[in-house]
Amino acid sequence: MTDRFKMIGAVYALLRKDDKVLLLRRANTGYQDGKFGLVSGHMNGGEPATKAMIREAQEEAGVTIAPEDLKLVHVTHKISSQAGGQDERLELFFEASNWDGEITNAEPHKCTELTWFPINDLPTDTIPFIKLVIQNIVAGKMFSEYEMEPA
């Protein structure tokens, strides 16, 4: 029997407050450090997507989101060749406007700041892929796919 193909699953949170979205400045992760991204993370094996999103929001922003307050707003499929191998990801973007607790930098070793920005006026140093996905969400697009992560 041959090994089955495996894909990496990830979740992203668009935490919204009126017309603003919460972005975090990445640090010490090895991926787009110094740029703004979303609260996000990989799904663990056997972990439903909503539970992964709730866990990541708690770990990174210190807030608790109820499952019913998560709304799936976009899905991406990315395929890229990195370090001579194939990296393929299915990523789920959830929006939430309600949560318990105060937004706080719960992972200061991976994030240097959490800041609210107008969703239609993101900073120039936002991760290009994240900026593109947020624009797609604002435009009402539910799905996008990329053979290489947008630079």
Buried (B, 14 or more C-beta within 10 A) or exposed (E): EEEEEEEEBBBBBBBBEEEBBBBBBBBEEEEBEEBBBBBBBBBEEEBEBBBBBBBBBBEBBBBEBEEEBBEBBBBBBBBEEEEEEEEEBBBBBBBBEEBEEEBEBBBEEBBBEBEBBEBEEBEEEBBEBBBBBBBBBEEEEEEBEBEEBEE
